[in-house]
Structures are given as structure tokens and as C-alpha cells.
Amino acid sequence: MRVAFLGLGVMGYPMAGHLSRAGHDVVVFNRSAEKARSWVGEYGGTSAVTPAQAARDSDAVMACVGRDDDLRAVTLGENGAFSAMKKGAVFVDHTTASATIARELAALAAQAGFGFVDAPVSGGEQGAKNGQLTIMCGGDEAAYAKAEPVMAAYARQCRRLGRAGSGQLAKMVNQICIAGVVQGLSEGLSFARAAGLDPAAVVEVISKGAAQSWQMENRYKTMLAGHFEHGFAVEWMRKDLGICFDEAEHNGAQLPVARLVDEYYAEVEAMGGRRWDTSSLFARMEKLRRAKT
């Protein structure tokens, strides 16, 4: 298939690479033309100077940008992809964005005669590089059926969860759960140190029981070492939690723990950790522990 990919950030760059390696004819767009040239040099394919140019004649257009406004710019802005997409094509949005914009774009796509799937991902930079992402999707069945074989190039699991916006809502659930788990792990590791235990030895034991989690298995060593320069950044987690809080205002859900953890992340940012990964909640806990001793 001819596939366009809009946005070559930490996630998009390797995701587009998997599409090329899967045999698709890939054209990429990135706000930084230098990044697009680098991608073409590594994977082949071509680059476009606008989203519209990338989308023209493409069977599927994938996007992975930062926020609602970025997504609106590459779809509906000047030279946006929606102005050039052909009937029968499908637009797949991998951005973690609001369910509101997903519904808006799905309606506009339907009017123009092409499909739309909101498809935020989980698995982080490593999952993108390894082609092992979990993809939560919303959209009608026909649009998803067109998109799923393309997404298979970088998906470990891909599932349609309902109409447009459902993928974004599922990603909100994902982020709410992660926030609580990381804070709990941070508290546990800090408690272990305060109690005079070897935290690594404790984790080796409890990770074989009910306390086990992906965060525990993959982050405890770097947390204990005070290394927070990899993984999903605090500023992006706070952006995602903000989307959760906005949606909760509409659906009536109560998010007391997530709101508390967001306040803790604000403290991490004040410590200089805006670009630290989300496991840096542990740095805050250690700061508090040291202040008590």
C-alpha cells in the first residue's frame, strides 16, 4: 500500500520505519525537514513538504504528533492532510489526544468519504522500536478493517473498542492506571530503603507475586540508580492526565488518586524533572525521605 506517516518523533520515526520494512510505499512528513531527510536516508521512501502532499494518493495516512492543536494543524490546517485524502482511504491517528477531537475528525472524514480511526498506542519508545505496541482503537468497523493490516507492522496487540473516540478513552484508562502504579512502586521502594532493606532484593521476591507489574519489572533498577532519562516524559504524562481530567468533568468519573499523582508530577517538574521519565516520582519520594532523616 501507499502509506503516509505524519510526525517523526520518538514514536513516529520507528513506527514509520516498520511500515517501510513491511514493504509499504511510505512517504513521510515532519515539521523538521531535516528529520524527514534522515528517515528517508535510513529507510528509503520519500518525504513531503506538507501533510497534504504526503496524503495525496495514499491508501492510509498515519499520524503521531503531540497534542490536539498539532493534530488539528496536520489534518485541517493550511495544506492539511484532510484536504488531499482520496475517497476510500483511511486516516489513523496514533496521537494521544482528546476523545472530542477524535469524534470531530471522524465526522469530517465521513463527510469527505474516507475513514478515520483513533488509535493511541502504549509501549513507549522501546515498544515502537521493537514493533511491539499495544494499540487501542475507535472508529467504525470498515475503517478499522482497512487500518488494522497496516498497523500490524508495529503492533503486538491491536483492538477496536467501539466508535470514534473509544481508543482515546481507553488510552485515558491506561494512563490513569499507570499513574497509580508508578506512585505505589515509588512509595514501596522508598519505604524499603527507609526500613533498611535491600530494595532490589525485595523486588526480586515480590515481583514473583501479586505486586508484579510492568513498571516494577522494567523500571525498578533505573529508579534505584536515580536514572530518569528514558521512557515517557513527565510533561507528556501531565498532558495526558489533563485530558483525563477534562473527560472526567463530562462523564462524572472520580479520579482522586490520579489528581494527587498529577500534583506530585508538578513537584517533580519544579525539581527540574520536566523531561525526566514518569518513574521519577521516586526522586520526589527520596527527596522527602532524606528531608526526614
C-alpha positions as CSV (number, residue, x, y, z in Angstrom):
1,M,0.0,0.0,0.0
2,R,1.0,3.6,-0.4
3,V,1.1,4.9,3.2
4,A,1.8,8.4,4.5
5,F,3.2,9.0,8.0
6,L,2.9,12.4,9.6
7,G,5.2,13.1,12.6
8,L,8.6,11.5,13.1
9,G,9.1,12.0,16.8
10,V,10.4,9.4,19.3
11,M,7.5,7.1,18.5
12,G,6.7,8.0,14.9
13,Y,10.2,7.6,13.5
14,P,10.5,3.9,14.2
15,M,6.8,3.2,13.5
16,A,7.2,4.6,10.0
17,G,10.3,2.6,9.7
18,H,8.4,-0.6,10.4
19,L,5.9,0.3,7.7
20,S,8.7,0.6,5.2
21,R,10.3,-2.7,6.3
22,A,6.9,-4.3,5.9
23,G,7.0,-3.5,2.2
24,H,4.7,-0.4,2.0
25,D,5.5,2.5,-0.2
26,V,6.0,5.1,2.6
27,V,6.0,8.9,2.3
28,V,6.7,10.9,5.5
29,F,6.1,14.4,6.7
30,N,7.7,16.1,9.7
31,R,7.8,19.8,10.7
32,S,11.6,19.5,10.7
33,A,12.5,18.7,7.2
34,E,15.9,17.5,8.4
35,K,14.3,14.8,10.4
36,A,12.4,13.6,7.4
37,R,15.5,13.5,5.3
38,S,17.3,11.5,7.9
39,W,14.4,9.0,7.9
40,V,14.5,8.7,4.1
41,G,18.2,8.1,4.3
42,E,17.7,5.3,6.8
43,Y,14.6,3.6,5.5
44,G,14.1,4.7,1.9
45,G,10.7,6.0,0.7
46,T,10.1,9.7,0.1
47,S,9.4,12.8,2.1
48,A,6.8,15.5,1.5
49,V,6.9,19.2,2.3
50,T,3.3,19.4,3.6
51,P,0.8,16.9,5.1
52,A,-1.4,17.4,2.1
53,Q,1.4,16.3,-0.3
54,A,2.1,13.3,1.8
55,A,-1.6,12.3,2.0
56,R,-2.4,12.7,-1.7
57,D,-3.0,9.3,-3.4
58,S,-2.2,7.4,-0.1
59,D,-4.3,4.5,0.8
60,A,-3.6,5.1,4.5
61,V,-2.4,8.1,6.4
62,M,-1.0,7.6,9.8
63,A,-0.2,10.5,12.3
64,C,1.6,10.6,15.6
65,V,2.0,14.2,16.8
66,G,1.9,15.9,20.2
67,R,-1.4,17.5,21.2
68,D,-4.9,18.3,19.9
69,D,-3.7,21.5,18.3
70,D,-0.9,19.7,16.5
71,L,-3.3,17.1,15.2
72,R,-5.7,19.8,14.1
73,A,-2.9,21.5,12.2
74,V,-1.8,18.5,10.2
75,T,-5.3,17.5,9.4
76,L,-7.3,20.7,9.0
77,G,-4.7,23.4,8.8
78,E,-3.3,25.0,5.7
79,N,-2.1,22.2,3.4
80,G,-3.6,19.7,5.9
81,A,-4.0,16.1,5.1
82,F,-7.8,16.1,5.0
83,S,-7.8,18.4,2.0
84,A,-6.0,15.9,-0.1
85,M,-7.1,12.5,1.0
86,K,-8.8,10.3,-1.6
87,K,-12.2,8.6,-1.1
88,G,-11.9,5.2,0.4
89,A,-8.7,5.9,2.2
90,V,-8.3,5.8,6.0
91,F,-6.7,8.2,8.4
92,V,-5.2,6.6,11.5
93,D,-4.3,8.9,14.4
94,H,-1.8,7.5,16.9
95,T,-1.6,10.8,18.8
96,T,-2.7,10.6,22.5
97,A,-5.4,13.3,22.2
98,S,-8.9,14.0,23.4
99,A,-11.9,11.9,22.5
100,T,-13.5,15.2,21.4
101,I,-11.1,15.8,18.5
102,A,-11.3,12.1,17.5
103,R,-15.1,12.4,17.2
104,E,-14.8,15.7,15.3
105,L,-12.3,14.4,12.8
106,A,-14.2,11.1,12.3
107,A,-17.3,13.1,11.4
108,L,-15.4,15.3,8.9
109,A,-13.7,12.2,7.4
110,A,-17.1,10.5,6.9
111,Q,-18.4,13.6,5.1
112,A,-15.4,13.6,2.8
113,G,-15.7,9.9,2.0
114,F,-12.7,8.3,3.8
115,G,-12.4,6.5,7.1
116,F,-10.9,7.6,10.5
117,V,-9.5,5.6,13.3
118,D,-8.3,7.0,16.6
119,A,-5.5,4.6,17.6
120,P,-3.4,5.8,20.6
121,V,-0.5,3.5,21.5
122,S,1.1,2.1,24.6
123,G,4.5,0.5,24.9
124,G,6.8,3.6,24.9
125,E,9.9,4.2,22.8
126,Q,11.1,0.7,23.1
127,G,7.8,-0.8,22.0
128,A,7.9,1.5,19.0
129,K,11.4,0.4,18.1
130,N,10.7,-3.3,18.6
131,G,7.3,-3.1,16.7
132,Q,5.6,-4.3,19.9
133,L,3.0,-1.6,20.6
134,T,-0.4,-2.1,22.1
135,I,-3.0,-0.1,20.0
136,M,-6.4,0.9,21.3
137,C,-8.8,1.9,18.5
138,G,-12.0,3.7,18.0
139,G,-13.9,4.0,14.7
140,D,-16.4,2.2,12.5
141,E,-15.7,-1.4,11.6
142,A,-15.0,-0.7,7.9
143,A,-12.3,1.9,8.7
144,Y,-10.7,-0.3,11.3
145,A,-10.7,-3.3,8.9
146,K,-8.6,-1.1,6.4
147,A,-6.3,0.2,9.1
148,E,-5.6,-3.0,11.1
149,P,-3.3,-4.7,8.5
150,V,-1.2,-1.6,8.2
151,M,-0.9,-1.2,12.0
152,A,0.2,-4.8,12.2
153,A,3.7,-3.7,11.1
154,Y,4.3,-2.3,14.6
155,A,1.6,-3.8,16.8
156,R,1.8,-6.5,19.4
157,Q,-1.9,-6.2,20.1
158,C,-4.5,-4.1,18.2
159,R,-8.2,-3.9,19.1
160,R,-11.2,-1.9,18.2
161,L,-13.1,-0.9,21.3
162,G,-16.0,1.0,19.8
163,R,-17.0,4.0,17.8
164,A,-14.8,7.1,17.3
165,G,-13.2,8.3,20.5
166,S,-13.1,4.9,22.1
167,G,-9.4,4.4,21.5
168,Q,-8.6,7.7,23.2
169,L,-10.9,6.9,26.1
170,A,-9.1,3.5,26.5
171,K,-5.7,5.3,26.5
172,M,-7.0,7.5,29.3
173,V,-7.7,4.4,31.3
174,N,-4.2,3.3,30.6
175,Q,-2.6,6.5,31.9
176,I,-4.8,6.6,35.0
177,C,-3.7,3.1,35.9
178,I,0.0,3.8,35.2
179,A,-0.1,6.9,37.4
180,G,-1.3,5.0,40.4
181,V,1.1,2.0,39.8
182,V,4.2,4.2,39.5
183,Q,3.4,6.2,42.6
184,G,2.8,2.9,44.6
185,L,6.1,1.5,43.3
186,S,7.9,4.7,44.3
187,E,6.5,4.6,47.8
188,G,7.4,0.9,48.2
189,L,11.0,1.3,47.1
190,S,11.4,4.4,49.3
191,F,9.9,2.5,52.2
192,A,12.3,-0.4,51.7
193,R,15.3,1.9,51.9
194,A,13.9,3.7,55.0
195,A,13.4,0.2,56.6
196,G,17.0,-0.8,56.0
197,L,16.1,-3.4,53.4
198,D,17.9,-4.0,50.1
199,P,15.1,-2.7,47.7
200,A,16.4,-4.7,44.7
201,A,16.3,-7.9,46.7
202,V,12.8,-7.1,47.9
203,V,11.7,-6.5,44.3
204,E,13.2,-9.8,43.2
205,V,10.9,-11.5,45.7
206,I,7.7,-9.6,45.4
207,S,7.8,-9.3,41.6
208,K,7.0,-13.1,41.6
209,G,3.8,-12.4,43.5
210,A,0.7,-10.2,43.3
211,A,2.7,-7.0,43.4
212,Q,4.2,-7.7,40.0
213,S,3.8,-5.0,37.3
214,W,5.4,-3.9,34.0
215,Q,6.7,-0.8,35.9
216,M,8.2,-2.9,38.6
217,E,9.9,-5.3,36.1
218,N,11.2,-2.6,33.8
219,R,11.9,0.4,36.0
220,Y,13.0,-0.6,39.5
221,K,16.7,-0.8,38.6
222,T,16.9,2.6,37.0
223,M,14.7,4.1,39.7
224,L,17.0,2.9,42.4
225,A,20.0,4.1,40.4
226,G,18.4,7.6,40.1
227,H,18.4,7.4,36.3
228,F,15.3,9.1,34.8
229,E,16.5,9.9,31.3
230,H,14.5,7.3,29.4
231,G,10.9,6.5,28.8
232,F,7.8,8.7,28.8
233,A,8.4,12.3,29.9
234,V,6.7,13.9,32.9
235,E,5.5,16.8,30.8
236,W,3.7,14.4,28.5
237,M,2.2,12.4,31.3
238,R,0.8,15.6,32.8
239,K,-0.6,16.5,29.3
240,D,-2.3,13.1,29.2
241,L,-3.7,13.3,32.7
242,G,-5.1,16.7,31.9
243,I,-7.1,15.1,29.0
244,C,-8.3,12.5,31.5
245,F,-9.5,15.2,33.9
246,D,-11.3,17.1,31.1
247,E,-13.1,14.0,30.1
248,A,-14.0,13.2,33.7
249,E,-15.7,16.5,34.0
250,H,-18.1,15.3,31.3
251,N,-18.7,11.7,32.2
252,G,-18.7,12.2,36.0
253,A,-15.8,9.8,36.8
254,Q,-13.9,10.5,40.0
255,L,-10.1,10.5,39.8
256,P,-8.8,11.3,43.3
257,V,-5.6,9.3,43.1
258,A,-4.8,10.4,39.5
259,R,-5.3,14.1,40.6
260,L,-3.0,13.6,43.5
261,V,-0.3,12.0,41.4
262,D,-0.6,14.8,38.9
263,E,0.2,17.2,41.8
264,Y,3.3,15.1,42.6
265,Y,4.4,15.3,39.0
266,A,4.1,19.1,39.3
267,E,6.5,18.9,42.2
268,V,8.9,16.7,40.0
269,E,8.7,19.4,37.3
270,A,9.6,22.0,40.0
271,M,12.7,19.8,40.8
272,G,13.8,20.2,37.2
273,G,12.3,16.9,36.0
274,R,10.0,18.1,33.2
275,R,11.8,15.8,30.8
276,W,12.5,13.0,33.3
277,D,10.5,9.8,32.7
278,T,7.4,9.1,34.7
279,S,9.3,6.8,37.1
280,S,10.9,10.0,38.5
281,L,8.1,10.1,41.1
282,F,10.7,8.1,43.1
283,A,13.0,11.1,43.0
284,R,10.3,13.1,44.8
285,M,9.8,10.3,47.4
286,E,13.6,10.1,48.0
287,K,13.8,13.8,48.5
288,L,11.0,13.7,51.1
289,R,12.7,10.7,52.8
290,R,16.1,12.4,53.0
291,A,14.5,15.5,54.4
292,K,13.1,13.4,57.3
293,T,16.4,11.9,58.2
